Amino acid sequence: MLNAKEFEKIREDLAAFEAKRESVIQKSREIINLSKRIIYALHRNDVKTASSLVKDIEKGKKTLTNVRMDTNINIVALQEYAEALCYYHFVKNKKIPTATSLKIGNESYLLGLCDLTGELVRKAVNDVINKNFKAAFEIKNLVEEIYGEFLKFNLRNSELRKKSDQIKWNLKKLEDVVFELKLKGKLK
């Protein structure tokens, strides 16, 4: 009654999918870990280590699929990748790479930018601690620019919409920091 060969093919397909899924999960975890390590190195002003880790993450990212599976860990990994690489390029040469140059989708890029603003707040606070007041002011301007671009989107009620709200709160924190610096005469 049943076609046994068809069931054998279905089992093979499911096994192949499971193997691919496990591979994607492992590669995604590696990218997430490398992203965190890049950001941590940059917060410690260890650009050399961060640069080495960027090479590793670039290799790993090339092997990661952007296809949504029953787990979205690969999408999260690409978002973390975007955050780490944007932060790296900002620290290294004061530029934010484009989604195209990172070779990732728009949603992953935008989610990464949302998270980037939190790392920028942390950097600005560290800059103030180290009396680099001008750098903190520049970061405030960058987050303000990012927020201005996000305001132009008509985001539906999604993860991106929720994460974009973080930008507003991060900007508020930075405005408070800059306001305090101006009150104390540290910024002109």
Secondary structure, 3 states (H helix, E strand, C coil): CCCHHHHHHHHHHHHHHHHHHHHHHHHHHHHHHHHHHHHHHHHCCCHHHHHHHHHHHHHHHHCCCCCCCCCCHHHHHHHHHHHHHHHHHHHHHCCCCCHHHHCCCHHHHHHHHHHHHHHHHHHHHHHHHCCCHHHHHHHHHHHHHHHHHHHCCCCCCCHHHHHHHHHHHHHHHHHHHHHHHHHCCCCC
